[in-house]
């Protein structure tokens, strides 16, 4: 049975902290996103425990009487615990060397393995239509898993919010971007 997995990047937030809330614009985007997804038959929502991810899905979940399950494996990837003025260059390097790891951070492979675990569990579940809400960095690593061509330049093109549909059957996955900002 083919699975439909909707991957949602959170709406505009006040910052990167796990407790960062959506901005006023982000709250409006969450409502627009709920409208956008109104024709999608979602049976299950799995979210990063970060406030901005939960707030992004709340309007959709409430309209559809769905619970938001929290999963720590969907938290954003930590690049490093130290500040880099050239963090963008450092991040780009991790797309070319998936095992590159900075102090206090996790490699692309390590972060990818977290979200891929969730993804595979969804594929093996009894649900046909699942929605996962997370963050740009970790989502880009999932899309890279599905298509090795998805890289740093694709990550830079992600929007807040963003929506992808991954269809999967056995070990074959295809994705397409649904959101046009």
Backbone torsions as a table, in degrees:
resi	resn	phi	psi	omega
1	UNK	NA	127.7	178.7
2	UNK	-70.3	136.7	178.7
3	UNK	-105.2	143.0	173.7
4	UNK	-111.1	117.7	-179.4
5	UNK	-119.5	113.3	179.2
6	UNK	-89.6	125.0	-178.8
7	UNK	-108.6	119.6	-175.8
8	UNK	-117.8	127.4	170.0
9	UNK	-89.7	138.9	-176.7
10	UNK	-58.9	160.4	177.9
11	UNK	-75.3	178.8	-177.3
12	UNK	-59.7	129.6	-176.1
13	UNK	-119.7	166.1	-179.5
14	UNK	-75.6	-14.1	-179.0
15	UNK	175.7	-166.2	-175.7
16	UNK	-100.2	-11.9	-178.7
17	UNK	-60.9	145.7	178.5
18	UNK	-55.5	-28.3	-179.7
19	UNK	-91.8	1.8	-179.7
20	UNK	-61.5	130.0	-179.5
21	UNK	-91.4	171.3	173.8
22	UNK	-72.3	148.4	172.3
23	UNK	-73.9	173.8	174.8
24	UNK	-57.1	-44.1	177.6
25	UNK	-61.3	-41.3	178.9
26	UNK	-62.0	-38.7	177.2
27	UNK	-64.1	-39.8	176.0
28	UNK	-65.5	-40.4	178.3
29	UNK	-61.5	-36.9	178.9
30	UNK	-61.7	-39.6	176.5
31	UNK	-67.1	-41.9	177.7
32	UNK	-63.4	-40.6	178.3
33	UNK	-62.4	-41.3	177.6
34	UNK	-61.0	-40.7	176.0
35	UNK	-64.4	-44.9	-178.6
36	UNK	-57.9	-38.9	-177.4
37	UNK	-90.6	5.2	-171.6
38	UNK	-58.9	-27.3	-179.5
39	UNK	-94.9	4.7	-179.2
40	UNK	-90.9	129.1	-179.9
41	UNK	-87.2	85.1	179.9
42	UNK	-92.0	133.4	179.2
43	UNK	-102.0	-21.2	-172.8
44	UNK	-152.5	139.0	174.8
45	UNK	-119.7	128.2	175.2
46	UNK	-120.8	128.6	-173.2
47	UNK	-129.6	152.1	163.7
48	UNK	-58.8	146.9	178.1
49	UNK	-77.2	-1.4	179.1
50	UNK	-65.8	139.9	-175.7
51	UNK	-54.3	-43.5	-176.4
52	UNK	-63.2	-32.0	177.9
53	UNK	-72.0	-45.1	179.9
54	UNK	-62.5	-46.8	-179.9
55	UNK	-61.8	-32.2	179.5
56	UNK	-64.9	-38.9	-175.9
57	UNK	-92.6	-13.2	-175.4
58	UNK	-53.1	-49.1	-179.1
59	UNK	-59.7	-41.6	179.1
60	UNK	-65.8	-45.1	-179.5
61	UNK	-61.5	-44.1	-179.7
62	UNK	-64.8	-42.7	179.4
63	UNK	-62.1	-31.4	-175.0
64	UNK	-106.5	10.3	177.7
65	UNK	52.3	46.4	-179.9
66	UNK	-113.8	144.5	172.6
67	UNK	-81.5	152.9	173.8
68	UNK	-105.0	110.7	177.4
69	UNK	-82.0	133.2	179.5
70	UNK	-96.9	138.6	179.7
71	UNK	-139.1	115.5	-178.5
72	UNK	-60.9	-21.3	179.6
73	UNK	-69.9	-9.7	-179.6
74	UNK	-98.3	6.2	177.7
75	UNK	-64.8	160.2	-179.3
76	UNK	-64.9	149.8	177.5
77	UNK	-68.7	135.3	175.5
78	UNK	-92.6	114.7	179.1
79	UNK	-72.4	-43.8	-179.8
80	UNK	-169.1	158.8	173.9
81	UNK	-92.4	-3.9	176.5
82	UNK	-104.9	154.4	-178.9
83	UNK	-79.7	134.7	173.4
84	UNK	-121.9	123.8	175.1
85	UNK	-68.3	-25.4	179.3
86	UNK	-106.3	39.2	-174.7
87	UNK	-57.3	-32.1	-179.6
88	UNK	-64.6	-42.4	176.7
89	UNK	-64.5	-39.7	179.1
90	UNK	-63.7	-42.9	178.4
91	UNK	-63.5	-45.4	179.8
92	UNK	-56.7	-41.0	-179.9
93	UNK	-59.9	-31.8	-178.7
94	UNK	-73.6	-14.7	174.9
95	UNK	-80.3	-24.3	179.7
96	UNK	-92.8	-31.7	175.7
97	UNK	-122.2	94.5	-173.3
98	UNK	-66.9	-11.6	178.4
99	UNK	-101.3	-2.1	178.5
100	UNK	-63.8	132.6	-175.3
101	UNK	-138.8	132.0	177.7
102	UNK	-102.2	163.2	-175.7
103	UNK	-52.0	124.6	176.9
104	UNK	76.0	-0.7	-177.4
105	UNK	-105.9	-172.5	176.5
106	UNK	-124.9	149.1	178.4
107	UNK	-71.3	165.8	175.8
108	UNK	-59.7	-42.0	178.7
109	UNK	-60.9	-42.9	-179.9
110	UNK	-63.4	-47.0	-179.8
111	UNK	-66.5	-41.4	179.8
112	UNK	-60.4	-39.5	-177.7
113	UNK	-62.4	-31.8	179.0
114	UNK	-63.9	-51.8	-176.1
115	UNK	-73.3	-31.0	177.5
116	UNK	-66.8	-34.4	174.5
117	UNK	-58.1	-47.5	178.9
118	UNK	-61.7	-46.9	-179.2
119	UNK	-56.4	-47.5	-178.9
120	UNK	-67.2	-36.8	176.3
121	UNK	-62.5	-39.4	177.5
122	UNK	-64.9	-42.1	178.8
123	UNK	-61.3	-34.1	-178.4
124	UNK	-87.1	-7.1	-177.1
125	UNK	-77.8	174.1	177.7
126	UNK	-84.4	-4.1	-178.4
127	UNK	-83.5	138.7	178.3
128	UNK	-90.7	-36.0	-175.2
129	UNK	-126.9	107.4	-178.0
130	UNK	-121.3	144.8	176.5
131	UNK	-115.3	130.0	176.6
132	UNK	-115.9	127.5	177.4
133	UNK	-115.7	129.1	-175.5
134	UNK	-153.0	-145.8	-169.9
135	UNK	-125.6	156.2	-173.8
136	UNK	-54.4	-45.4	-177.3
137	UNK	-63.2	-48.2	-177.1
138	UNK	-72.3	-35.0	176.8
139	UNK	-64.3	-41.6	-179.6
140	UNK	-62.4	-32.5	178.2
141	UNK	-71.9	-33.1	173.9
142	UNK	-66.6	-44.9	179.6
143	UNK	-64.6	-33.3	174.9
144	UNK	-65.2	-37.1	177.1
145	UNK	-62.4	-41.9	-179.4
146	UNK	-73.8	-30.3	-177.4
147	UNK	-148.6	103.6	-176.6
148	UNK	-57.0	-13.4	178.6
149	UNK	-80.0	-16.2	-179.8
150	UNK	-73.1	116.4	-174.0
151	UNK	-137.3	-155.8	-174.3
152	UNK	-57.8	-45.0	-179.0
153	UNK	-63.4	-36.5	176.5
154	UNK	-66.8	-41.2	177.6
155	UNK	-57.0	-43.2	-178.6
156	UNK	-63.0	-23.2	-177.6
157	UNK	-90.1	-4.6	177.7
158	UNK	-64.4	148.2	178.1
159	UNK	-115.1	168.2	173.1
160	UNK	-115.1	114.6	-9.0
161	UNK	-76.4	179.2	174.3
162	UNK	-149.6	153.8	-178.7
163	UNK	-140.0	130.5	174.6
164	UNK	-125.0	152.9	172.0
165	UNK	-117.6	122.7	173.4
166	UNK	-107.8	125.4	173.6
167	UNK	-105.7	135.7	-176.0
168	UNK	-139.3	143.2	174.6
169	UNK	-145.8	119.6	-176.1
170	UNK	56.1	-120.1	-179.3
171	UNK	-107.5	24.3	179.7
172	UNK	-114.7	124.7	-177.0
173	UNK	-130.6	142.3	172.7
174	UNK	-132.7	145.7	177.2
175	UNK	-132.1	155.3	171.4
176	UNK	-146.1	148.3	177.5
177	UNK	-82.4	130.2	180.0
178	UNK	-101.4	-27.2	-172.8
179	UNK	-85.5	134.5	171.0
180	UNK	-123.2	112.6	-176.0
181	UNK	-88.8	NA	NA
